[in-house]
């Protein structure tokens, strides 16, 4: 069993805070641009190289999903800058 002094020590000690993330990890745009470029390259290959014809639905879906995700991020950034209550913070 633990002593009351030890338990009091646990209550009085604040939880350690994690260090802040580096700025490079907080910026989503390099990842968004790289993903878009890779999906565009795959899409071009799917529609120009006959051997990659089966890639077409997947690459179109990838571009569509990326466009939807980018739109959501842009809307969240806009709402955060506007000061909307429901917006994410730290964007």
C-alpha positions as CSV (number, residue, x, y, z in Angstrom):
1,X,0.0,0.0,0.0
2,X,1.1,3.5,-0.6
3,X,1.6,6.0,2.1
4,X,-0.7,9.1,2.4
5,X,2.4,11.3,1.9
6,X,3.1,9.7,-1.5
7,X,-0.6,10.1,-2.5
8,X,-0.5,13.8,-1.5
9,X,2.6,14.2,-3.7
10,X,0.8,12.8,-6.7
11,X,-2.1,15.2,-6.2
12,X,0.1,18.2,-5.9
13,X,2.3,17.5,-8.8
14,X,1.0,18.9,-12.1
15,X,1.1,16.6,-15.1
16,X,4.1,17.2,-17.4
17,X,3.3,19.0,-20.6
18,X,4.6,17.6,-23.9
19,X,6.9,19.9,-25.9
20,X,5.3,21.8,-28.8
21,X,5.6,20.3,-32.2
22,X,8.1,21.8,-34.6
23,X,6.6,24.2,-37.1
24,X,7.4,21.9,-40.0
25,X,5.1,19.2,-38.6
26,X,2.2,21.7,-38.2
27,X,2.2,22.8,-41.8
28,X,-0.1,20.5,-43.9
29,X,0.6,22.1,-47.3
30,X,3.8,20.2,-48.3
31,X,2.0,16.9,-47.7
32,X,-1.1,18.1,-49.6
33,X,1.0,19.2,-52.6
34,X,3.1,16.1,-52.6
35,X,0.0,13.9,-52.5
36,X,-1.8,15.8,-55.2
37,X,1.3,15.6,-57.5
38,X,1.6,11.9,-56.9
39,X,-2.1,11.3,-57.7
40,X,-1.8,13.4,-60.8
41,X,1.2,11.4,-62.0
42,X,-0.7,8.2,-61.4
43,X,-3.7,9.6,-63.1
44,X,-1.7,10.6,-66.2
45,X,-0.1,7.1,-66.3
46,X,-3.5,5.4,-66.0
47,X,-5.0,7.3,-68.9
48,X,-1.9,7.2,-71.2
49,X,-0.3,3.8,-70.6
50,X,-2.6,0.9,-71.7
51,X,-1.0,-1.5,-69.2
52,X,-2.2,0.8,-66.3
53,X,-5.8,1.0,-67.5
54,X,-7.1,-0.8,-64.4
55,X,-5.7,2.1,-62.3
56,X,-8.2,4.6,-63.7
57,X,-11.0,4.3,-61.1
58,X,-8.5,4.3,-58.2
59,X,-6.6,7.3,-59.4
60,X,-9.8,9.3,-60.1
61,X,-11.1,8.3,-56.6
62,X,-7.7,9.4,-55.1
63,X,-7.9,12.8,-56.8
64,X,-11.6,13.2,-55.7
65,X,-10.8,12.3,-52.1
66,X,-7.8,14.6,-52.1
67,X,-9.9,17.5,-53.5
68,X,-12.6,16.9,-50.9
69,X,-10.0,16.8,-48.1
70,X,-8.3,19.9,-49.3
71,X,-11.6,21.7,-49.5
72,X,-12.4,20.7,-45.9
73,X,-9.0,21.9,-44.7
74,X,-9.4,25.2,-46.6
75,X,-12.9,25.7,-45.0
76,X,-11.5,25.0,-41.5
77,X,-8.6,27.4,-42.0
78,X,-11.1,30.1,-43.2
79,X,-13.4,29.5,-40.2
80,X,-10.4,29.6,-37.8
81,X,-9.2,32.9,-39.2
82,X,-12.7,34.3,-39.1
83,X,-12.9,33.3,-35.4
84,X,-15.8,30.9,-35.8
85,X,-16.7,29.0,-32.6
86,X,-16.8,25.5,-34.2
87,X,-13.5,25.9,-36.1
88,X,-10.4,23.9,-35.3
89,X,-7.6,25.7,-33.5
90,X,-4.0,25.8,-34.5
91,X,-4.5,26.0,-38.2
